[in-house]
């Protein structure tokens, strides 16, 4: 289901992917290695998993270092690109330690921007549609400044990501950093965490188990779902766009559908006998979410291509295989990882 990326040929780059063992970050690592890049993946494994990058650990152009971006990171030698995915992205995970989430967004972004400044690397910030909050403008263009509750339970992530965007543009104005900001809308696909609390993964796992599918609120609230292959293609196109293209750029699927509709689509694809179970809507949960992607279409020539049914089938197959593997082999044993306390330094040949 991988789509060929329509990006001009370029020299091999040396790229750091922060949060590279996570859902989207690990797909970025895969794509960059296929393009011949040298990839340095860093992750504190709080929500990321070595399972996502295990096939890459013996690749000659891939290096992994366990590190928390809230502490400075030093990279020896040339560095061309930095992707920042280092932050929990689902409500159960980022609300578990809200202060830690805010620190990751702010201190982590500062540390990676400082690294970009020292190495003259281009940096892409994985921002989010959550910067729009519970929007009063629909659909959401990049020009909309948002409607965020600064003291609500989601604010650690929403405001943290907004602060990270501010830091990106302030570093560009002050230090001339080459920046890109992507506002990512609801994304799904293989390697999602089964307990991340997100709509698609929740529904698929519950349907495969034959458990009731939990729908919060009336189910009439809407989302727009983008398959991960489409998103990764857009992220790389943004990263390799001209320096004048800074963003923010919305990346997501403009096909809007209700939560109840996506639940019933999952039931159809899994042939599950699960029923829908309605529960109260969480505080500050957005009622509608749909991106305006005119900027991505105009500046990048990007729009999503993978139909929802095909994306769901691939995602369901992934979760079904994961469940079957656990049933046969029992709990997964962790792969030994390189651990570095405090300031982490990855020394790689300067000639790379």
C-alpha positions in Angstrom: 0.0 0.0 0.0 3.0 2.3 0.0 2.7 5.1 -2.5 5.7 6.4 -4.5 6.8 9.8 -3.2 7.0 12.4 -5.9 10.0 14.2 -4.5 13.0 15.2 -6.8 16.1 13.1 -6.4 18.5 14.5 -3.8 21.8 13.6 -2.2 21.8 11.2 0.8 21.1 13.1 4.0 21.9 12.5 7.6 18.7 12.8 9.5 17.7 12.8 13.2 14.1 11.6 14.0 13.2 12.5 17.5 10.3 10.2 18.7 11.4 7.8 15.9 10.2 4.7 17.7 6.6 6.0 17.8 3.8 5.4 15.4 4.5 8.1 12.8 8.2 8.5 13.6 9.0 4.9 12.8 7.3 5.2 9.4 9.4 8.2 8.7 12.5 6.2 9.6 11.5 3.5 7.2 10.9 6.0 4.4 14.2 7.8 4.9 16.2 4.6 4.9 14.6 3.5 1.7 15.8 6.8 0.2 19.3 6.0 1.2 19.6 8.4 4.1 21.6 7.8 7.3 19.0 7.9 10.1 19.6 8.6 13.8 16.5 7.7 15.8 16.1 8.9 19.3 13.2 8.1 21.7 12.7 7.8 25.4 10.4 4.8 24.8 7.6 6.4 27.0 5.0 5.8 24.3 7.3 4.6 21.5 8.3 1.0 21.2 11.4 -0.9 20.0 9.0 -3.2 18.3 8.3 -0.5 15.7 12.0 -0.1 14.8 13.3 -3.7 15.5 13.7 -4.5 11.8 15.9 -1.5 11.4 18.3 -2.1 14.3 20.8 -4.0 12.2 20.6 -1.7 9.2 24.0 -0.2 8.4 22.6 3.3 8.0 20.4 3.3 11.2 21.3 4.1 14.7 19.1 4.2 17.8 19.7 6.1 21.1 17.4 6.1 24.0 17.1 9.7 25.1 14.6 12.2 26.5 14.6 15.4 24.4 13.9 17.4 27.6 17.7 17.0 28.1 20.1 18.5 25.5 21.3 16.1 22.7 24.7 16.4 21.0 25.3 14.8 17.6 28.8 14.7 16.3 29.4 15.3 12.6 27.1 16.6 9.9 23.4 16.8 10.4 21.1 17.8 7.6 17.5 17.2 8.8 15.7 17.0 12.1 12.1 15.6 12.5 10.5 16.4 15.9 7.9 13.8 16.8 9.0 13.6 20.4 5.7 14.0 22.4 2.9 11.7 23.5 0.0 12.3 21.1 -3.0 10.7 22.6 -5.1 12.0 25.6 -4.5 9.1 28.0 -0.8 9.3 27.4 -0.3 13.1 27.5 -2.7 13.6 30.4 -0.8 11.0 32.5 1.9 13.5 33.1 0.7 16.9 31.9 3.7 18.8 33.3 6.0 16.4 31.6 4.1 16.8 28.3 4.4 20.6 28.5 8.1 20.2 29.2 8.5 17.9 26.2 6.8 20.4 23.9 8.7 23.4 25.2 12.1 22.2 26.4 12.3 19.5 23.8 11.6 21.9 21.0 14.2 24.3 22.4 16.8 21.6 22.6 16.2 20.4 19.1 16.2 24.0 17.7 19.5 24.6 19.5 20.8 21.4 17.8 19.5 22.7 14.4 21.3 26.1 15.1 24.6 24.4 15.9 24.5 22.1 12.9 22.7 24.3 10.4 20.1 21.5 10.0 16.6 22.0 8.6 14.0 21.1 11.3 10.4 20.0 10.9 8.0 20.3 13.9 5.2 17.8 14.0 2.4 20.1 15.3 -1.2 19.1 15.5 -4.8 20.0 14.6 -5.2 20.3 18.4 -3.7 23.8 18.2 -7.2 24.7 16.9 -8.8 23.4 20.1 -12.6 22.9 19.9 -12.9 25.1 16.7 -15.5 27.8 16.2 -14.5 27.9 12.5 -15.2 24.9 10.3 -13.3 23.6 8.4 -10.0 24.8 9.8 -7.6 26.8 7.7 -4.0 27.6 8.8 -5.1 31.2 9.3 -7.5 30.2 12.1 -5.9 31.1 15.5 -7.9 28.5 17.4 -10.3 28.2 20.4 -8.3 26.5 23.2 -9.2 26.2 26.9 -5.9 27.1 28.6 -6.8 25.5 31.9 -8.5 22.3 30.7 -7.2 18.7 30.9 -6.1 18.8 27.2 -4.2 22.1 27.5 -0.8 20.5 28.3 -0.8 19.2 24.8 -2.8 21.8 22.9 -0.9 24.8 24.5 2.4 22.9 24.5 2.2 22.4 20.7 1.1 26.0 20.2 4.2 27.1 22.2 6.4 24.8 20.1 5.1 26.5 17.0 5.9 29.9 18.5 9.5 28.8 19.3 10.0 27.5 15.8 9.1 30.9 14.3 11.0 32.9 16.9 14.2 30.9 16.3 13.7 31.5 12.6 13.4 35.3 13.2 16.3 35.4 15.7 18.7 32.9 14.3 17.6 32.2 10.7 16.8 28.6 11.4 15.4 26.7 8.4 12.0 25.5 9.8 8.9 23.6 8.7 5.7 23.3 10.7 3.1 20.6 9.9 -0.3 20.5 11.6 -1.2 16.9 11.6 -4.9 15.9 11.6 -6.2 12.5 12.8 -3.9 9.8 11.4 -4.2 6.1 11.6 -2.5 3.0 10.4 -0.2 0.1 11.4 1.9 0.6 14.6 -0.7 2.6 16.4 -0.6 1.8 20.1 -3.6 -0.4 21.0 -4.1 1.5 24.3 -3.6 5.0 23.0 -7.2 6.0 23.4 -7.6 7.1 19.8 -10.7 6.5 17.8 -9.6 4.1 15.1 -7.3 1.9 17.3 -9.9 1.8 20.1 -12.6 0.7 17.7 -10.5 -1.9 15.9 -9.2 -3.5 19.1 -12.7 -3.7 20.6 -14.2 -5.1 17.4 -11.6 -7.8 17.1 -12.2 -8.8 20.7 -15.9 -8.8 20.2 -16.2 -6.2 23.0 -18.7 -3.3 23.0 -17.3 -0.4 20.9 -17.1 2.7 23.1 -18.5 5.9 21.4 -18.1 9.0 23.5 -21.0 11.5 23.3 -23.8 11.1 20.7 -21.4 9.9 18.0 -22.3 12.8 15.9 -19.0 14.6 16.4 -16.8 14.4 13.4 -13.2 13.7 12.5 -11.2 13.4 9.2 -9.0 10.3 9.0 -5.7 10.2 7.1 -3.8 7.0 6.5 -0.2 7.1 7.7 1.4 6.4 4.3 -0.3 9.6 2.9 0.8 11.6 5.9 4.4 10.5 5.7 4.4 11.4 2.0 3.2 14.9 2.9 5.7 15.3 5.7 8.6 14.5 3.5 7.3 16.7 0.7 7.1 19.6 3.2 10.6 18.9 4.6 12.1 19.0 1.1 10.1 22.0 -0.1 11.9 25.3 -0.8 13.2 27.2 2.3 10.6 29.9 1.8 7.8 27.3 2.6 7.8 27.3 6.4 4.2 26.5 7.2 2.2 26.0 9.2 0.7 23.5 6.7 -2.3 21.4 7.4 -1.8 17.7 6.6 -4.9 15.5 6.8 -7.8 14.1 4.9 -10.6 16.5 4.2 -13.2 13.7 4.1 -15.2 14.4 7.2 -17.3 11.7 8.9 -19.0 11.1 12.2 -17.6 9.0 15.0 -20.6 6.7 14.8 -20.0 6.3 11.1 -16.3 5.3 11.5 -17.4 2.8 14.2 -19.9 1.2 11.9 -17.3 1.1 9.1 -14.9 -0.8 11.5 -17.7 -3.2 12.3 -18.2 -3.9 8.6 -14.5 -4.4 7.9 -13.9 -6.7 10.9 -17.3 -8.5 10.5 -17.6 -8.1 14.2 -20.7 -8.7 16.2 -19.8 -5.9 18.7 -22.4 -3.4 19.7 -22.0 0.4 20.2 -21.8 1.6 23.8 -22.3 5.3 24.3 -20.5 7.2 27.1 -20.3 10.9 28.1 -18.1 13.1 26.0 -14.7 14.0 27.6 -14.1 17.7 28.6 -12.9 19.9 25.7 -13.3 17.1 23.2 -13.6 18.8 19.7 -17.1 18.6 18.2 -15.9 18.9 14.6 -12.5 18.5 12.9 -11.7 18.9 9.2 -8.7 20.4 7.6 -8.5 22.9 4.8 -5.6 21.5 2.7 -5.5 24.1 0.0 -2.0 25.2 1.2 -0.6 21.7 0.9 -2.2 21.3 -2.5 -0.8 24.6 -3.8 2.7 24.6 -2.3 3.4 20.8 -2.2 1.1 19.3 -4.7 -0.1 17.0 -1.9 -3.4 15.5 -1.1 -4.3 12.1 0.5 -4.8 9.2 -1.9 -5.7 6.1 0.1 -9.4 5.4 0.6 -10.6 4.8 4.1 -11.7 1.2 3.5 -8.2 0.2 2.2 -6.5 2.0 5.1 -8.8 0.4 7.6 -8.2 -3.1 6.1 -4.4 -2.6 6.5 -4.7 -1.3 10.0 -7.1 -4.2 11.0 -4.7 -6.7 9.6 -1.9 -5.2 11.7 -3.8 -5.4 14.9 -5.0 -8.9 14.1 -1.5 -10.1 13.5 -0.2 -8.4 16.7 -3.0 -10.2 18.7 -2.2 -13.5 17.1 1.5 -13.1 17.8 0.9 -12.3 21.5 -1.4 -15.3 21.8 1.3 -17.7 20.4 4.4 -16.3 22.1 3.2 -14.6 25.2 4.5 -11.2 26.4 7.0 -9.5 24.1 10.5 -9.4 25.5 12.2 -6.0 25.1 15.2 -5.6 22.8 18.3 -4.3 24.6 18.7 -0.5 23.9 21.6 1.9 24.3 21.0 4.0 27.4 22.7 7.3 28.0 22.1 9.3 31.3 21.9 13.1 31.3 23.4 14.7 28.1 23.3 12.1 25.4 26.0 12.1 22.8 26.0 9.9 19.7 29.4 9.9 18.1 29.2 8.9 14.4 31.9 9.4 11.8 32.1 13.0 10.7 32.6 11.8 7.1 29.1 10.4 6.9 
